[in-house]
Protein backbone atom coordinates (compact mmCIF):
# COMPACT_ATOMS: atom_id res chain seq x y z
CA UNK A 1 0.00 0.00 0.00
CA UNK A 2 2.94 2.34 0.48
CA UNK A 3 3.33 5.20 2.92
CA UNK A 4 0.19 6.55 4.64
CA UNK A 5 0.14 9.72 6.76
CA UNK A 6 -3.07 10.44 8.68
CA UNK A 7 -4.53 13.94 8.82
CA UNK A 8 -7.45 15.35 10.79
CA UNK A 9 -8.94 14.05 13.99
CA UNK A 10 -7.35 11.06 15.65
CA UNK A 11 -9.60 8.12 16.51
CA UNK A 12 -9.53 6.00 19.61
CA UNK A 13 -7.15 3.04 19.18
CA UNK A 14 -8.98 -0.06 17.96
CA UNK A 15 -8.76 -3.33 19.83
CA UNK A 16 -8.17 -6.47 17.80
CA UNK A 17 -7.88 -9.97 19.15
CA UNK A 18 -5.55 -10.98 16.35
CA UNK A 19 -3.23 -9.39 13.83
CA UNK A 20 -4.80 -8.16 10.58
CA UNK A 21 -4.92 -10.78 7.83
CA UNK A 22 -5.19 -10.55 4.06
CA UNK A 23 -8.59 -9.30 2.82
CA UNK A 24 -9.34 -12.61 1.10
CA UNK A 25 -8.89 -14.33 4.47
CA UNK A 26 -10.83 -11.71 6.45
CA UNK A 27 -13.80 -11.50 4.06
CA UNK A 28 -16.58 -13.56 5.66
CA UNK A 29 -18.85 -14.99 2.96
CA UNK A 30 -21.18 -16.57 5.51
CA UNK A 31 -21.68 -13.29 7.35
CA UNK A 32 -22.42 -11.46 4.07
CA UNK A 33 -25.03 -14.09 3.20
CA UNK A 34 -26.66 -13.80 6.63
CA UNK A 35 -26.66 -9.99 6.56
CA UNK A 36 -28.14 -10.00 3.06
CA UNK A 37 -30.89 -12.41 4.14
CA UNK A 38 -31.68 -10.15 7.10
CA UNK A 39 -31.86 -7.11 4.83
CA UNK A 40 -34.16 -8.84 2.35
CA UNK A 41 -36.55 -9.73 5.18
CA UNK A 42 -37.14 -6.05 6.02
CA UNK A 43 -40.32 -4.39 4.66
CA UNK A 44 -40.20 -1.51 2.19
CA UNK A 45 -43.77 -0.28 2.41
CA UNK A 46 -43.93 -0.60 -1.37
CA UNK A 47 -41.66 2.42 -1.91
CA UNK A 48 -39.02 2.78 -4.63
CA UNK A 49 -36.50 5.59 -5.14
CA UNK A 50 -36.81 7.15 -8.61
CA UNK A 51 -34.14 9.87 -8.77
CA UNK A 52 -32.78 12.99 -7.10
CA UNK A 53 -35.25 15.67 -6.06
CA UNK A 54 -33.54 18.23 -8.28
CA UNK A 55 -33.85 15.92 -11.32
CA UNK A 56 -37.66 16.13 -11.32
CA UNK A 57 -38.71 19.55 -12.61
CA UNK A 58 -41.70 21.43 -14.00
CA UNK A 59 -39.78 22.05 -17.23
CA UNK A 60 -40.20 18.65 -18.88
CA UNK A 61 -41.60 15.21 -18.04
CA UNK A 62 -39.22 12.28 -17.57
CA UNK A 63 -39.64 8.56 -18.14
CA UNK A 64 -38.58 5.92 -15.63
CA UNK A 65 -39.14 2.18 -15.52
CA UNK A 66 -39.68 0.96 -11.97
CA UNK A 67 -40.25 -2.73 -11.26
CA UNK A 68 -41.40 -3.29 -14.82
CA UNK A 69 -43.77 -0.30 -14.91
CA UNK A 70 -43.13 2.56 -17.32
CA UNK A 71 -43.84 5.85 -15.51
CA UNK A 72 -43.92 9.51 -16.49
CA UNK A 73 -42.71 11.76 -13.65
CA UNK A 74 -42.92 15.56 -13.43
CA UNK A 75 -43.82 18.48 -11.15
CA UNK A 76 -47.12 20.28 -11.38
CA UNK A 77 -47.59 24.05 -11.08
CA UNK A 78 -47.64 23.77 -7.27
CA UNK A 79 -44.29 21.98 -7.23
CA UNK A 80 -45.76 18.59 -6.31
CA UNK A 81 -44.26 15.46 -7.85
CA UNK A 82 -46.73 13.63 -10.08
CA UNK A 83 -46.09 10.12 -11.41
CA UNK A 84 -48.31 7.87 -13.45
CA UNK A 85 -48.34 5.43 -16.38
CA UNK A 86 -46.29 6.65 -19.33
CA UNK A 87 -49.22 5.84 -21.59
CA UNK A 88 -51.97 8.21 -22.63
CA UNK A 89 -55.40 6.66 -21.86
CA UNK A 90 -56.66 7.97 -25.21
CA UNK A 91 -54.50 6.14 -27.78
CA UNK A 92 -51.37 5.07 -25.91
CA UNK A 93 -48.86 7.81 -26.74
CA UNK A 94 -45.81 8.18 -24.47
CA UNK A 95 -46.59 11.05 -22.13
CA UNK A 96 -42.89 11.49 -21.38
CA UNK A 97 -42.53 12.76 -24.96
CA UNK A 98 -45.10 15.50 -24.32
CA UNK A 99 -44.75 18.88 -22.68
CA UNK A 100 -45.79 20.48 -19.41
CA UNK A 101 -48.07 23.44 -18.80
CA UNK A 102 -50.00 24.76 -15.82
CA UNK A 103 -52.49 21.87 -16.02
CA UNK A 104 -50.05 18.97 -16.15
CA UNK A 105 -48.49 16.87 -18.89
CA UNK A 106 -49.85 17.32 -22.40
CA UNK A 107 -50.10 14.25 -24.65
CA UNK A 108 -47.85 14.76 -27.71
CA UNK A 109 -50.43 13.21 -30.08
CA UNK A 110 -53.78 14.83 -29.35
CA UNK A 111 -53.18 17.30 -26.52
CA UNK A 112 -54.98 15.51 -23.66
CA UNK A 113 -53.95 17.10 -20.34
CA UNK A 114 -53.20 14.82 -17.38
CA UNK A 115 -52.31 15.93 -13.86
CA UNK A 116 -52.49 14.70 -10.28
CA UNK A 117 -56.10 13.53 -10.63
CA UNK A 118 -57.27 10.22 -12.08
CA UNK A 119 -58.64 10.46 -15.62
CA UNK A 120 -60.17 7.42 -17.29
CA UNK A 121 -57.74 4.52 -17.04
CA UNK A 122 -54.88 6.89 -16.16
CA UNK A 123 -54.26 6.68 -12.43
CA UNK A 124 -51.33 8.50 -10.75
CA UNK A 125 -49.31 6.61 -8.16
CA UNK A 126 -48.47 7.92 -4.70
CA UNK A 127 -45.22 9.90 -4.53
CA UNK A 128 -42.98 11.28 -1.80
CA UNK A 129 -40.29 13.95 -2.06
CA UNK A 130 -38.01 13.92 1.01
CA UNK A 131 -36.00 16.93 -0.17
CA UNK A 132 -33.12 14.80 -1.46
CA UNK A 133 -34.81 11.91 -3.29
CA UNK A 134 -38.14 11.30 -5.02
CA UNK A 135 -39.98 8.06 -4.26
CA UNK A 136 -43.00 6.31 -5.78
CA UNK A 137 -45.20 3.73 -4.09
CA UNK A 138 -46.24 0.75 -6.13
CA UNK A 139 -48.67 -1.52 -4.34
CA UNK A 140 -47.17 -4.91 -5.12
CA UNK A 141 -47.90 -8.35 -3.63
CA UNK A 142 -45.90 -9.09 -0.51
CA UNK A 143 -45.17 -5.42 0.24
CA UNK A 144 -47.84 -4.00 2.58
CA UNK A 145 -48.05 -0.27 1.83
CA UNK A 146 -47.04 2.43 4.30
CA UNK A 147 -47.81 6.15 4.30
CA UNK A 148 -44.13 7.12 3.99
CA UNK A 149 -40.93 5.37 2.89
CA UNK A 150 -38.46 4.04 5.45
CA UNK A 151 -36.00 6.91 5.80
CA UNK A 152 -32.70 6.67 7.70
CA UNK A 153 -31.55 9.34 10.13
CA UNK A 154 -30.00 12.30 8.32
CA UNK A 155 -27.85 15.20 9.55
CA UNK A 156 -29.62 18.51 10.21
CA UNK A 157 -27.41 20.47 7.80
CA UNK A 158 -25.61 18.93 4.87
CA UNK A 159 -24.41 19.26 1.30
CA UNK A 160 -26.05 16.57 -0.78
CA UNK A 161 -25.01 14.96 -4.05
CA UNK A 162 -26.96 12.25 -5.87
CA UNK A 163 -25.81 9.93 -8.65
CA UNK A 164 -27.89 7.45 -10.64
CA UNK A 165 -26.34 4.56 -12.55
CA UNK A 166 -27.79 1.37 -14.01
CA UNK A 167 -26.47 -2.17 -13.80
CA UNK A 168 -27.31 -5.57 -15.27
CA UNK A 169 -28.11 -7.22 -11.96
CA UNK A 170 -30.82 -7.42 -9.31
CA UNK A 171 -31.18 -5.20 -6.21
CA UNK A 172 -29.88 -8.00 -3.98
CA UNK A 173 -26.57 -7.94 -5.89
CA UNK A 174 -26.17 -4.23 -5.13
CA UNK A 175 -26.97 -4.77 -1.46
CA UNK A 176 -24.56 -7.71 -1.39
CA UNK A 177 -21.80 -5.49 -2.74
CA UNK A 178 -22.39 -2.87 -0.05
CA UNK A 179 -22.38 -5.53 2.69
CA UNK A 180 -18.84 -6.54 1.73
CA UNK A 181 -16.53 -3.93 3.29
CA UNK A 182 -13.38 -6.00 2.79
CA UNK A 183 -13.14 -5.27 -0.94
CA UNK A 184 -12.63 -1.51 -0.41
CA UNK A 185 -8.82 -1.06 -0.54
CA UNK A 186 -8.41 -3.82 -3.14
CA UNK A 187 -11.12 -2.79 -5.62
CA UNK A 188 -10.74 0.96 -4.96
CA UNK A 189 -7.03 1.56 -4.21
CA UNK A 190 -7.35 5.14 -5.53
CA UNK A 191 -9.89 5.93 -2.78
CA UNK A 192 -8.95 3.87 0.28
CA UNK A 193 -5.56 3.26 1.86
CA UNK A 194 -6.53 0.63 4.43
CA UNK A 195 -9.58 -0.83 6.15
CA UNK A 196 -10.19 -2.64 9.40
CA UNK A 197 -13.45 -4.30 10.45
CA UNK A 198 -14.22 -3.27 14.03
CA UNK A 199 -17.56 -4.99 14.56
CA UNK A 200 -19.76 -7.55 12.81
CA UNK A 201 -23.34 -7.54 14.06
CA UNK A 202 -26.25 -9.68 12.94
CA UNK A 203 -26.90 -7.36 9.98
CA UNK A 204 -24.52 -4.42 10.36
CA UNK A 205 -20.80 -3.86 10.12
CA UNK A 206 -18.58 -1.12 11.55
CA UNK A 207 -15.29 -0.40 9.84
CA UNK A 208 -12.32 1.90 10.26
CA UNK A 209 -11.15 3.13 6.88
CA UNK A 210 -8.41 5.48 5.72
CA UNK A 211 -9.57 7.57 2.74
CA UNK A 212 -6.96 9.16 0.53
CA UNK A 213 -6.87 12.95 0.35
CA UNK A 214 -3.69 13.29 -1.70
CA UNK A 215 -1.18 10.48 -1.34
CA UNK A 216 0.44 9.86 1.07
CA UNK A 217 -2.06 11.84 3.15
CA UNK A 218 -5.35 10.29 4.28
CA UNK A 219 -8.13 10.81 6.81
CA UNK A 220 -9.44 8.01 8.97
CA UNK A 221 -13.10 7.48 9.91
CA UNK A 222 -15.26 4.89 11.62
CA UNK A 223 -18.35 4.05 9.58
CA UNK A 224 -21.37 1.82 10.09
CA UNK A 225 -23.16 0.00 7.27
CA UNK A 226 -26.76 -1.07 7.88
CA UNK A 227 -29.95 -1.81 5.97
CA UNK A 228 -33.17 -0.06 7.06
CA UNK A 229 -35.18 -1.84 4.34
CA UNK A 230 -34.45 -4.47 1.73
CA UNK A 231 -33.45 -2.15 -1.12
CA UNK A 232 -31.31 0.30 0.87
CA UNK A 233 -27.90 0.31 2.53
CA UNK A 234 -26.89 3.28 4.68
CA UNK A 235 -23.33 4.19 5.62
CA UNK A 236 -23.04 6.57 8.58
CA UNK A 237 -19.75 8.10 9.71
CA UNK A 238 -19.61 7.55 13.46
CA UNK A 239 -16.28 9.20 14.24
CA UNK A 240 -13.56 11.16 12.50
CA UNK A 241 -13.75 13.87 9.86
CA UNK A 242 -17.29 14.28 8.56
CA UNK A 243 -18.87 12.70 11.62
CA UNK A 244 -22.62 12.42 11.06
CA UNK A 245 -22.34 12.28 7.27
CA UNK A 246 -24.50 9.68 5.54
CA UNK A 247 -24.37 7.82 2.25
CA UNK A 248 -27.65 6.16 1.21
CA UNK A 249 -27.46 3.53 -1.52
CA UNK A 250 -30.86 2.64 -2.98
CA UNK A 251 -31.33 -0.23 -5.43
CA UNK A 252 -34.49 0.15 -7.53
CA UNK A 253 -35.46 -2.73 -9.83
CA UNK A 254 -36.06 -1.72 -13.43
CA UNK A 255 -36.89 -5.20 -14.67
CA UNK A 256 -35.47 -8.66 -13.90
CA UNK A 257 -31.72 -8.42 -14.35
CA UNK A 258 -31.62 -4.62 -14.46
CA UNK A 259 -31.33 -2.26 -11.49
CA UNK A 260 -31.04 1.48 -11.01
CA UNK A 261 -28.59 2.47 -8.29
CA UNK A 262 -29.43 5.85 -6.77
CA UNK A 263 -26.87 6.97 -4.22
CA UNK A 264 -27.29 10.07 -2.08
CA UNK A 265 -24.27 11.44 -0.21
CA UNK A 266 -25.12 13.85 2.62
CA UNK A 267 -21.91 15.47 3.82
CA UNK A 268 -21.76 17.34 7.10
CA UNK A 269 -19.15 18.34 9.67
CA UNK A 270 -18.97 19.41 13.28
CA UNK A 271 -16.21 21.87 12.47
CA UNK A 272 -17.10 25.56 12.70
CA UNK A 273 -15.95 26.27 9.16
CA UNK A 274 -18.59 23.97 7.66
CA UNK A 275 -21.16 26.78 7.67
CA UNK A 276 -19.00 28.64 5.17
CA UNK A 277 -19.06 25.64 2.84
CA UNK A 278 -22.88 25.46 2.70
CA UNK A 279 -23.28 28.46 0.34
CA UNK A 280 -20.75 26.80 -1.97
CA UNK A 281 -22.80 23.59 -2.33
CA UNK A 282 -23.32 24.07 -6.06
CA UNK A 283 -19.55 24.18 -6.57
CA UNK A 284 -18.79 21.28 -4.22
CA UNK A 285 -21.54 18.96 -5.45
CA UNK A 286 -19.94 18.05 -8.83
CA UNK A 287 -16.77 16.85 -7.07
CA UNK A 288 -18.84 14.66 -4.72
CA UNK A 289 -20.77 13.21 -7.65
CA UNK A 290 -17.60 12.52 -9.63
CA UNK A 291 -16.07 10.63 -6.70
CA UNK A 292 -19.24 8.55 -6.22
CA UNK A 293 -19.49 7.69 -9.92
CA UNK A 294 -15.88 6.55 -10.03
CA UNK A 295 -16.49 4.10 -7.17
CA UNK A 296 -19.57 2.73 -8.91
CA UNK A 297 -17.65 1.95 -12.09
CA UNK A 298 -15.95 -0.82 -10.11
CA UNK A 299 -18.87 -1.68 -7.84
CA UNK A 300 -21.23 -2.14 -10.80
CA UNK A 301 -18.85 -4.76 -12.19
CA UNK A 302 -18.82 -6.45 -8.77
CA UNK A 303 -22.64 -6.51 -8.58
CA UNK A 304 -22.98 -7.71 -12.16
CA UNK A 305 -20.53 -10.53 -11.46
CA UNK A 306 -22.60 -11.60 -8.44
CA UNK A 307 -25.61 -11.72 -10.74
CA UNK A 308 -23.71 -13.91 -13.24
CA UNK A 309 -22.66 -16.30 -10.51
CA UNK A 310 -26.26 -16.78 -9.41
CA UNK A 311 -27.40 -17.86 -12.87
CA UNK A 312 -28.00 -21.61 -13.34
C-alpha positions, 0 to 999 in steps of 0.5 A: 500500500505504500506510505500513509500519513493520517490527517485530521482528527485522531480516533480511539485506538482499535482493539483487535484480538488478532493481527490483521490478515489478508482481505481474502482471508478476512472477508466472511462470505457466511456473514455477508449471506446472513446480513443480506438475508436479514436485509431482504426480510425487512419491509419496504412499504412498497416504496421505490426511489426514482431519482434525485429531487432536483432531477424532477422539474416542471420544465419537462416530463421524464420517463422511468421504468420501476419494477417493470412499470413505465412511468412519467414523472414531473412536477405540477404548477404547485411543485408537487411530484406527479407520477403515473403510467407513461401511456396516454389513456386515449390512444397510448402515446408516451406522455414522457414525450409530451410537454408540461403546462399549468395543467399537467403533462400534455399528450404529444399526439392529441393534446390531452392534459393529465395531472395529479387527478385520475382520468379514465384509465390513467391513475397516478401513483403515490409519490414522496419527495423527502428533499433529497430523493423522489420516491413512488409507491407501487402496491405490489404483492408481498409489500404491505403499503405504508404512508411514507418510505423508510427513511434513515436518520439524516444530519440537520445540515448537509451538502447533498449529491446524488448519482444514478447509474444502471447495472445488469443485476438485481437489487440483492446484488447491489446490497450484497456489494455494499455488505462486503466492506473488505473489498474496499482497498483492493477494488478501490485503491485510488480511494482507500488506503486501508480498512479494518473491520471493528464490529460484525453484528447480525446485519450491520458492520462497523469499519475503520477506513483510511480515505486518501486525500492526496497520497500519502495523506489520508483521513481516517473514519469509523463508519457503520453499514446497515440496511433499514429496508431491503433495497437500501444500505446506509453508511453513517460516519460515526467518528472522525472527519465528517462525523454524522455524514450519511451515504444512502445507496438505494437499489431500484429494480427496473426489470429482472436483471436490471437495477437502477442504483441511486446513491445520495451522499449527505456530507456534514461536519462538526467543524465551525468552518462547515457553515462557510461551505454550505453556500458553496454547495453548487460548486462542491456537489460536482466533485462529490458526484464525480467521486461517487461515480468513479467508485460505482464503475468498479462496484457495478462490475462487482454486482454484475458478477454476483448476478452472473454467478447466481445464474444456473 
